[in-house]
């Protein structure tokens, strides 16, 4: 363990660019991570435009246009962007200039400027995770379960970062940019990997790579991971009056925390810790209008009450022009560019944003 820590400290101080020396760096990645080398990792050096194109094509396979469009609509309704532009996909791999592609099982390197040594080691650790635990099994997971996909990506990236010493970038930019940076959760993955290694060595960390955290709650709390505590089910009705559910996806503890943090809501992490399960969906009216509905289940009534207080601060920051009005049986409604509504009943909360939001929220509220 001491050798690994000292090697990691030495590596993190090595900021000079490194050419592709797969064999030596692969052994270094193995020593730092504790993962055995099963085979050589093929590599390909690409010019800047070719590298960017390869990264974008690979990312589009995992995060297709249809899902990006859905997310853009949801993000707009959650106040993360002022309108719904054509969804763009920004890859952090382009900035790092080195990326391991699990589908092709190949290390891609940008020719100029050369990637730094630590970045190459980071991606080679990801390659070793793939060799030992098969990352192809997460292909398409983002389409099936947003929260589970975020948790899986975070523990893999966190394991690599713990070995290589690579750190995350400061959270800044537009609300959407801040939210997406928080969603990447490199620090959370790194923290869980470090905790597991501390309590049980490489074998304990391997358990999280063999069977990924099932939720971001398990990612953020080692006790939840060790217990393998599942998320509470949150079904959304396929129809509410004339409104039809067009799509829905899981909305986990990391989503709740990131949303609150993006808008500077105090005690965001503590509020999100009460998460028990969640789902967000888009309802479409006969006229083609879309409204987002977020339904969360909380561990306790106190946790739900904490969310009730936090959501008003979130609305004030995300929708500063919204005007509050009473709308029983819901707790709060707001008018403005978008109709907003929020209510808590027992351990279930409902939040909606969009045309007819109060009506939809009241209908969902009645079903809790």
C-alpha angles and dihedrals in degrees: 000000000000090000091052093049094048091047091050091052091050092048095049091057092053103092099158119117115261130208119224107282097158100176098051096039091045090057088048091051089050093050093048096045101035090231116132121236109243097176142350115280111234113227137197127199112212137186115249099264092043092049093050091047093050092049093048093048092050092047092049090057091057096037106032126197094256092058092044090053091050092049091048090056091048093047091051092052090049091056095251092122132019095231140005107266124179102290113257125200116214117192121207086203090074091059093046093053091215128075136165113220110210093193093057093027089224135126112234118204129188111231099214125061094018116234117253119258095248091053092054091048089049091056092044089056087054087051090053090050087054093048093050102035107018113242092200088082089074093056107124093009091120089062092052104038122009096190095047091048092052090050093049094048092047096054092047093047091042092053090052093046092049090056099040099038092233112152135202126261122255113271108250144125132066121349090262093048091049092048093050092047090052090047092057086068098191090157092052093050091046091049093051092047090050093048093049092048090049096052099038112006124229092332092061092048090048089058090063091049094046092049110020123216106277095216137018086247087066089046093053098042121046092201090057089049094050090048090044088222108192126221119260113252117255112188119193119207114247091224136028108184106303092343117102127203105239099179142345139184140183118279111201140190090272090054092051093046094046093048093052093043092050090062096040097250109171119243090016095154093046091049093050092049089076091063115127102168140333147186134187124200143178118232119198125206125216086259091056097254116146129217127183121224122194117192119185132182118209132206094237141007088252090056090051090049090053089054090049089059094043096050093062090055090047092052091048091055100037097040105028094169095054117117119213123228136168118265112166134228084033120073098230141003130184132197126206136090086343130023109239130191136178136182141165125205118176107313096339127089131191128199125177135181128188142043111339089011095145092050093048093046092050090051092049089044090056091054095056 
